[in-house]
Amino acid sequence: MNLSLGSVFISLIFSIVGISAWRYGKAKASGRHMLLGVALMAYSYFVPNEWASLAVGLGLSLFLFFL
């Protein structure tokens, strides 16, 4: 895991989006929002590159709002 300042910042931002999505999904009983929220919180542990992490986070966020 790369611990540069950029990767930590990207991870923090998308984790906040993920926990918000998970809480929204729990309140509305939406499994899609809960699953994407967990994915947003956990994907940064498996993506080693900052640019790839940003791309995956943006992709999951787009699925969250536009799927």
C-alpha positions as CSV (number, residue, x, y, z in Angstrom):
1,M,0.0,0.0,0.0
2,N,1.3,3.4,-1.0
3,L,1.2,5.9,1.8
4,S,1.9,9.1,0.0
5,L,-0.1,12.2,0.9
6,G,-2.1,12.0,-2.3
7,S,-3.2,8.4,-1.9
8,V,-4.2,9.0,1.8
9,F,-6.3,12.1,0.7
10,I,-8.0,10.2,-2.1
11,S,-8.7,7.3,0.2
12,L,-10.1,9.6,2.9
13,I,-12.4,11.5,0.5
14,F,-13.9,8.3,-1.1
15,S,-14.2,6.6,2.3
16,I,-16.3,9.6,3.5
17,V,-18.5,9.2,0.4
18,G,-18.7,5.5,1.0
19,I,-19.8,5.8,4.6
20,S,-22.4,8.4,3.6
21,A,-23.7,6.0,0.9
22,W,-23.8,3.1,3.3
23,R,-25.8,5.1,5.9
24,Y,-28.2,6.3,3.2
25,G,-28.6,2.7,2.0
26,K,-29.2,1.5,5.5
27,A,-31.9,4.2,6.1
28,K,-33.6,3.6,2.8
29,A,-33.1,-0.2,2.8
30,S,-31.2,0.0,-0.5
31,G,-28.8,-2.9,-0.9
32,R,-27.2,-1.2,-3.9
33,H,-26.2,1.9,-2.0
34,M,-25.0,-0.2,1.0
35,L,-22.8,-2.5,-1.3
36,L,-21.3,0.5,-3.2
37,G,-20.7,2.3,0.1
38,V,-18.7,-0.7,1.4
39,A,-16.8,-0.9,-1.9
40,L,-15.9,2.7,-1.7
41,M,-14.7,2.3,1.9
42,A,-12.6,-0.8,1.1
43,Y,-11.2,-0.5,-2.4
44,S,-8.2,1.7,-1.5
45,Y,-6.6,-1.3,0.4
46,F,-6.4,-3.2,-2.9
47,V,-5.4,-0.5,-5.4
48,P,-1.7,0.5,-5.2
49,N,-1.5,3.5,-7.5
50,E,-2.9,7.0,-6.9
51,W,-4.3,7.4,-10.4
52,A,-5.8,4.0,-10.4
53,S,-7.3,4.7,-7.0
54,L,-8.8,7.9,-8.2
55,A,-10.2,6.2,-11.3
56,V,-11.8,3.4,-9.3
57,G,-13.2,5.8,-6.7
58,L,-14.7,8.0,-9.4
59,G,-16.1,5.0,-11.2
60,L,-17.8,3.6,-8.1
61,S,-19.1,7.1,-7.3
62,L,-20.6,7.4,-10.7
63,F,-22.3,3.9,-10.3
64,L,-23.6,5.2,-7.0
65,F,-25.3,8.2,-8.4
66,F,-26.1,7.3,-12.0
67,L,-26.8,3.6,-12.2
